Amino acid sequence: MKKAFVFLATGFEEVEAIGTIDVLRRGEISTTTVSITGEKEVTGAHGIPVVADMIFAETDLSDADILVLPGGMPGSSNLNAFEPLKDRIIEQYNAGKYIAAICAAPLVFGGLGLLKGKNATCYPSFEPQLIGANVTGENVEVDGNVITGKGPGLVFDFALTIVEALQGKEKSDEVASGLLLK
């Protein structure tokens, strides 16, 4: 079974995290939530507490098929400040495995230089932080092993794109149909 890890930092965008987790699990992707705070309970940008499955220090990411960063503020900045996660993102990227971020979170990839020459998208006003990217403004972009999404209202597009990347178009269409999106 394909494996996804979704990282939660204080101030994450709840819709993007929970919506993505839900869609990935419907797509038969083993999805683990990982707190980078040192505590399992993480509070989102709108005050909603979520209990993560694991704490970063206790998580083996070696068999990850994709690492997913929800956006939100200050969640995206908190993800960007967490060096152990950034080290793992670089390893994942260099191994040719998928990395994905939505809303403000692509700024993490931009700061790491992983978007140079790639098509990418993000929440409006964060474009300057996607260093070296061809920022398209599209709802979702897939360029090689990098998936980026624009924002919370497009979480289904983002998550279904991940399902398609890992499980194929037929599975993505099946999940979309079950959600009454197609």
N, C-alpha and C positions, 0 to 999 in steps of 0.2 A: 504494500500500500504506500502511495506517495505520502510524504511528510512535509507539513508546513509548520512554521513557528511564527507566532504573532507577538510582537514585543509591546509591552505596556509600560509607559512612563507616566508619572504624575502629570495630569493635564492633557492626556490623550483625548482624541475626538471619539466619543462613545459610539456614535452611529457607524463610523468607519471601522472601528475595531469589531464590534459585535456583529454588524452586518456582514463583514468579511468572514469572520469565524463561522457564522451560520451557513453562509453559502458554500464555503469550502467543505464543511462537514456534510452538507447535503450532496456535494460532489464526490463523496467517498474519499476525501483526503484527510488523513490523520492530522488534526490541527491542535497544536499545543499552545496555550497562552503562557508567556514568560514575562514575569515582572523584573524590571531592572532596578527596582527601588530597594531591594533587600527584604521586602515584606511581600507576602502574597496578595494582600489587599492593596489595590491601586485606585486612586480617585481620579476620574476623568475631568475634562475641562468644564463640564456642566454639573459637577458635584456628585456624579453617580459613582459609587464604589463598586469595583469589580474584583472578584477573587480569581487570581491567575492560577493556572495549573501548577506552575513551577516558578522558582526563583532562578535568575540567570546563573548564579554561581553553581547551582545544582543541575544544570541542564547540559546534556550532551547533544551538540548540534552537528556532529560529524556526518550524520546520515540525512540531513535536511535536504529536501528537494527545492524548497523556497523559504526565504526569510522575508517577513512582511512587516512593514512599518506603517501603522495608522498615523494620521496627521494630528491636527489640533495644536493649540498653543496654551501653555508652554510645553506640551508634550513633545513636539518635534524638536524643540531646543534641548529638552532634557535627553532625548535619544541621542542627539548630536554631541552632547557633552559626555556621554558614556563610552569611554575609550574601548573597553572590552567588546562591546557590541560592534563598534566600528572596525575593530580588528577582524572580527568574525565575518562581517559583511565583505571586507576585502578578500578574505580567504574564499568565501562562497563565490564571489564574482570571478576571481582568478581561476577557480575550478570549473568555470563555465556553467555553474548552477544558477538558478533564478534568484533574483532579489526584486522586491516590489515595495513601492511606497506611494502613498496617496496624500493629497492636500498639500500641507506644508512640509511633510516628511521627505520629499525628494531632495530637500536642501542637504540632508545627510549625504546622499550620493554625490551631489554637486560638490560639496566640500571635500570629498575624498577623491575627486577627479574622475569618477566613474561614468560621468555623463558626457565627457568630451567627445564631440562628433556624433552624439546620439540624439535621436528624436526623443523628447520628453515633454511632460506636461505637469502642471501643479496648480495650486490655488492662486488666483490672481494676486499679484504684488510680491510673490516669492520668486518670480522668474530670474531676477538678478543673482539669486543664490544657486541656480542650476548652472554652475560655472562650466562653460564650454559646450553646453547643450544647444541643440536646435529646438527651442521651446515653441511648440506648435499650437498650444491652446486647445487641443483636442480633448475629448472626455477621458480617453485612455490611450496610452502609447505603449507599444511593445517594440523594443529595438534590441535584438540579440537576446541576452539573458536578463534584460532590465525591463520591468513593467512599472509604469507610473500612471497615477490617476489624478484627476483634477480636484475633486472635493466631495463633501458628504452626500450631496444629492445624487452623486454618480457612483455610489458604493456598489450597487448591483452590477453596473458595467465593469467596474474594476475587478470585483470578486469573480464574476463569470469569465472574465478574461484569464484570470489565474487558473480557474477550473479547466478552461480550454487548453491552456499551455501545458498543464500537467496530465489531464485526463482525456483530452480530445474534444472536438466540436460537438460530437453526438452527446456526450455527457453534459457539456455546458448547456446545450439546447434543452436537454431533459430537465436539468435543474431550473432553467429559466421558465420552462413551461409549467413546472410545478409551483413556481412562484407567481404564475399568471403574468409573466413579463413578455411572453410570446404567444 
